[in-house]
Amino acid sequence: MPQSSSAKKHGSEQPDVAGPTPKSLRTKMMKTTDDSEKKSLKKQLKDVEISVPVVYGSAAFWLGKKASEFQSHKWTVYVRGATNEDLGVVVKRAVFQLHASFNNPTRVMESPPFELSESGWGEFEIAITLHFHSDVCDKPLHLFHHLKLYPEDESGPMSIKKPVVVESYDEIVFTEPSEGFFARVQNHPAVIVPRLPPGFSLPPPVPIEDVDRRKRGDTKDNPLNQWFTNFSEADELLKLAAARQQVQAHIARLRRQLSVVDGQHQQLKTSSDL
């Protein structure tokens, strides 16, 4: 891989893994409608949202003794389901825009899993564009990921076994989805759909051409799976509960300290009055 203008020379001792980006983003997408669609609003579900949690990031392995000045790491950049499910039911293709110094810097992935692997020595920003199926959204979503080869903490030796992993979470929200889109994804594990009102019936799902014939793009068997960040709601709640306990314990200690100080102050006041 050719060099990048933002590349960083590696030191002799660095640790294994960089931390993930916190779970926070929520991107709303809306499908535009032409005149014929506007005349038939029953094709769209008003006040309904469909959510697709996704994770995009990279994993970079140091090549160790095989590393050279211009080939120090092998890395993979990817977009995956937050629970490693197949995103092909929503995403039609993903476009990765690499640094201009690469041969063929625009890489198009027409089917899941949406990932690509390369090697080199430079850190740079990768633009990722997701294109959706026609019944999902006609506007692409642009994401940006900074490829990291070196961990934040520069203490400790570099490892060829553990990669530097940096991931970001985003929840793509599709507002007012079509009935067909809703029906097609309502039982898919990668998609979060709301409950419809009782008695509301949907048309039978219509498979998108080629999607059902593709190999499933689950990343559960991906060799990088062991390094993926777990963005589950349960883990988030456990972290919040632990943080809340720490804060409460700290407040309790401060109250005890203030009580001791108040007692000492009262004793001094009583002594001075005598």
C-alpha positions as CSV (number, residue, x, y, z in Angstrom):
1,M,0.0,0.0,0.0
2,P,1.4,3.4,-0.8
3,Q,2.1,6.0,1.8
4,S,-0.5,8.3,3.3
5,S,0.1,12.0,4.0
6,S,-1.3,11.4,7.5
7,A,0.7,8.3,8.2
8,K,2.5,7.8,11.5
9,K,5.8,6.0,11.9
10,H,5.6,3.3,14.5
11,G,7.7,3.2,17.6
12,S,9.3,0.1,19.0
13,E,6.9,-0.5,21.9
14,Q,3.1,-0.1,21.8
15,P,0.1,-2.0,23.1
16,D,-2.5,-4.2,21.4
17,V,-5.9,-2.7,21.1
18,A,-7.4,0.8,20.8
19,G,-10.8,1.5,22.4
20,P,-14.2,1.7,20.7
21,T,-16.2,4.8,20.0
22,P,-19.1,5.1,22.5
23,K,-22.6,4.1,21.3
24,S,-24.4,7.3,20.6
25,L,-25.2,8.1,17.0
26,R,-28.7,8.0,15.5
27,T,-29.0,8.9,11.8
28,K,-32.4,9.5,10.3
29,M,-33.1,8.8,6.6
30,M,-36.2,9.5,4.6
31,K,-37.2,8.2,1.2
32,T,-38.3,10.9,-1.2
33,T,-41.6,10.4,-3.0
34,D,-42.7,11.3,-6.5
35,D,-46.2,12.5,-7.5
36,S,-47.6,9.0,-7.9
37,E,-46.4,7.9,-4.5
38,K,-47.8,11.1,-2.9
39,K,-51.2,10.2,-4.4
40,S,-51.1,6.8,-2.7
41,L,-49.9,7.5,0.8
42,K,-51.2,4.1,2.0
43,K,-47.9,2.8,0.5
44,Q,-46.1,4.6,3.4
45,L,-46.6,4.0,7.1
46,K,-47.0,7.4,8.7
47,D,-45.4,8.0,12.1
48,V,-43.5,4.7,11.9
49,E,-39.7,4.3,12.1
50,I,-37.5,1.3,11.2
51,S,-34.1,1.2,12.9
52,V,-31.0,-0.6,11.6
53,P,-28.1,-0.7,14.1
54,V,-24.7,-0.8,12.3
55,V,-21.1,-0.7,13.3
56,Y,-18.3,0.5,11.0
57,G,-14.6,0.4,11.8
58,S,-11.3,-1.3,11.2
59,A,-9.0,-3.9,12.6
60,A,-5.2,-3.6,11.9
61,F,-2.6,-6.3,12.5
62,W,1.1,-5.4,12.9
63,L,3.2,-7.7,10.6
64,G,6.0,-8.1,13.1
65,K,9.2,-9.4,11.5
66,K,7.6,-9.3,8.1
67,A,7.0,-5.5,8.5
68,S,8.9,-3.2,6.2
69,E,9.0,0.6,5.8
70,F,6.0,0.6,3.5
71,Q,4.3,-2.6,4.6
72,S,3.9,-2.6,8.3
73,H,0.3,-3.6,8.8
74,K,-2.5,-5.6,7.3
75,W,-5.9,-4.2,7.9
76,T,-9.6,-4.7,7.2
77,V,-12.3,-1.9,7.1
78,Y,-15.9,-3.0,7.3
79,V,-19.5,-2.2,7.9
80,R,-21.4,-4.8,9.9
81,G,-24.6,-5.4,11.8
82,A,-24.4,-4.4,15.4
83,T,-25.1,-8.0,16.3
84,N,-23.2,-9.4,13.3
85,E,-26.3,-10.0,11.2
86,D,-26.6,-9.7,7.5
87,L,-27.1,-6.1,6.3
88,G,-27.8,-7.1,2.7
89,V,-31.6,-7.0,3.4
90,V,-31.2,-3.2,3.7
91,V,-27.9,-2.2,2.1
92,K,-27.5,-2.8,-1.6
93,R,-23.8,-2.0,-1.8
94,A,-21.0,-0.2,0.0
95,V,-18.3,2.0,-1.5
96,F,-15.0,2.5,0.3
97,Q,-13.0,5.5,-0.7
98,L,-9.3,4.9,0.1
99,H,-6.4,7.4,0.0
100,A,-5.7,8.8,-3.4
101,S,-2.3,7.1,-3.5
102,F,-3.8,3.7,-3.7
103,N,-4.3,1.9,-7.0
104,N,-8.0,1.9,-7.7
105,P,-8.8,3.9,-4.5
106,T,-12.6,3.5,-5.0
107,R,-13.6,0.0,-3.9
108,V,-17.2,-1.1,-4.4
109,M,-18.7,-4.1,-2.5
110,E,-21.8,-5.3,-4.2
111,S,-22.8,-7.9,-1.7
112,P,-22.3,-8.6,2.0
113,P,-20.2,-8.9,4.0
114,F,-19.3,-5.3,3.3
115,E,-15.6,-5.2,4.0
116,L,-12.2,-5.0,2.3
117,S,-8.6,-5.8,3.3
118,E,-5.4,-4.1,2.4
119,S,-1.9,-3.6,3.7
120,G,0.4,-0.6,4.2
121,W,1.9,1.7,6.8
122,G,-0.2,4.9,6.7
123,E,-3.2,6.1,8.7
124,F,-5.9,8.0,6.9
125,E,-9.6,8.7,6.7
126,I,-11.8,6.3,4.8
127,A,-15.1,7.5,3.4
128,I,-17.8,4.8,3.4
129,T,-21.0,5.3,1.3
130,L,-23.9,3.0,1.9
131,H,-26.4,2.6,-0.9
132,F,-29.8,1.1,0.0
133,H,-32.3,-1.0,-1.9
134,S,-34.9,1.0,-3.9
135,D,-37.7,0.3,-1.5
136,V,-35.6,1.5,1.5
137,C,-34.2,4.9,0.7
138,D,-33.0,6.6,-2.5
139,K,-30.4,8.7,-0.8
140,P,-27.0,7.2,0.2
141,L,-25.6,7.5,3.7
142,H,-22.0,8.8,4.0
143,L,-19.9,7.6,6.9
144,F,-16.3,8.5,7.7
145,H,-13.8,6.3,9.6
146,H,-10.2,7.1,10.5
147,L,-8.0,4.0,10.0
148,K,-5.8,3.5,13.0
149,L,-2.7,1.2,12.9
150,Y,-1.2,2.2,16.2
151,P,-2.9,2.2,19.7
152,E,-3.4,5.3,21.7
153,D,-1.2,4.2,24.6
154,E,2.4,4.0,23.5
155,S,3.6,1.8,26.3
156,G,4.3,-1.8,26.0
157,P,5.4,-4.0,23.0
158,M,3.4,-4.2,19.8
159,S,1.6,-7.5,19.1
160,I,1.1,-9.5,15.9
161,K,-1.7,-11.5,17.6
162,K,-4.0,-8.7,18.8
163,P,-5.2,-6.1,16.3
164,V,-5.8,-2.4,16.9
165,V,-9.6,-2.2,16.6
166,V,-11.5,1.1,16.3
167,E,-15.3,0.9,15.8
168,S,-18.2,3.4,15.7
169,Y,-21.9,2.7,16.3
170,D,-24.7,4.3,14.4
171,E,-28.4,3.5,14.4
172,I,-29.8,4.3,10.9
173,V,-33.5,5.3,11.2
174,F,-35.8,5.1,8.2
175,T,-38.9,7.2,8.7
176,E,-42.3,6.5,7.1
177,P,-41.2,3.3,5.5
178,S,-43.2,1.7,2.7
179,E,-45.5,-1.2,3.5
180,G,-43.4,-3.4,1.3
181,F,-40.2,-2.6,3.0
182,F,-41.8,-3.1,6.4
183,A,-43.2,-6.4,5.4
184,R,-39.9,-7.6,4.0
185,V,-37.8,-6.9,7.1
186,Q,-40.3,-7.3,9.9
187,N,-38.8,-10.6,11.0
188,H,-35.1,-9.9,10.1
189,P,-32.8,-10.0,13.1
190,A,-30.7,-7.1,11.9
191,V,-33.7,-4.7,11.8
192,I,-35.7,-3.2,14.6
193,V,-39.4,-2.7,13.7
194,P,-42.2,-1.4,15.8
195,R,-45.5,-3.2,16.4
196,L,-48.3,-2.2,14.1
197,P,-51.8,-1.4,15.4
198,P,-54.1,-4.4,15.9
199,G,-55.9,-5.4,12.8
200,F,-53.5,-3.7,10.5
201,S,-52.5,-6.0,7.7
202,L,-49.4,-5.8,5.5
203,P,-49.0,-7.1,1.9
204,P,-46.9,-10.2,1.6
205,P,-43.1,-9.4,1.4
206,V,-41.6,-9.2,-2.1
207,P,-38.0,-10.4,-2.2
208,I,-35.5,-8.0,-3.8
209,E,-33.9,-9.4,-6.9
210,D,-30.6,-11.3,-6.2
211,V,-30.7,-10.7,-2.4
212,D,-32.2,-14.1,-1.6
213,R,-29.7,-15.8,-3.9
214,R,-26.7,-14.3,-2.3
215,K,-24.8,-15.9,0.4
216,R,-25.8,-14.5,3.8
217,G,-23.5,-11.8,5.0
218,D,-23.5,-12.7,8.7
219,T,-20.2,-11.8,10.3
220,K,-20.6,-14.2,13.2
221,D,-18.1,-16.6,11.5
222,N,-15.8,-13.7,10.5
223,P,-12.2,-14.4,11.8
224,L,-12.3,-10.9,13.3
225,N,-15.4,-11.6,15.2
226,Q,-13.5,-12.2,18.5
227,W,-12.2,-8.6,18.3
228,F,-15.5,-6.9,17.5
229,T,-17.0,-4.6,20.1
230,N,-20.2,-5.7,21.9
231,F,-22.7,-2.8,21.6
232,S,-25.6,-4.7,23.3
233,E,-28.1,-2.7,25.3
234,A,-27.6,-5.1,28.2
235,D,-23.9,-4.3,28.4
236,E,-24.7,-0.6,28.2
237,L,-27.2,-0.8,31.1
238,L,-24.7,-2.8,33.2
239,K,-22.0,-0.1,32.6
240,L,-24.5,2.7,33.5
241,A,-25.5,0.8,36.7
242,A,-21.8,0.3,37.7
243,A,-21.1,4.0,37.1
244,R,-24.2,5.0,39.1
245,Q,-22.9,2.8,42.0
246,Q,-19.5,4.4,41.9
247,V,-21.1,7.9,42.0
248,Q,-23.4,7.0,44.9
249,A,-20.4,5.5,46.8
250,H,-18.4,8.7,46.2
251,I,-21.3,10.9,47.4
252,A,-21.7,8.7,50.5
253,R,-18.0,9.2,51.3
254,L,-18.2,12.9,50.8
255,R,-21.2,13.0,53.2
256,R,-19.3,11.1,55.8
257,Q,-16.4,13.5,55.5
258,L,-18.7,16.5,55.7
259,S,-20.3,15.0,58.8
260,V,-16.9,14.6,60.5
261,V,-15.9,18.1,59.6
262,D,-19.3,19.4,61.0
263,G,-18.7,17.5,64.2
264,Q,-15.2,18.9,64.6
265,H,-16.6,22.4,63.9
266,Q,-19.3,22.0,66.6
267,Q,-16.7,20.8,69.1
268,L,-14.5,23.8,68.4
269,K,-17.5,26.1,68.7
270,T,-18.5,24.6,72.0
271,S,-14.9,24.9,73.4
272,S,-14.7,28.5,72.4
273,D,-18.1,29.3,74.1
274,L,-16.8,27.8,77.3
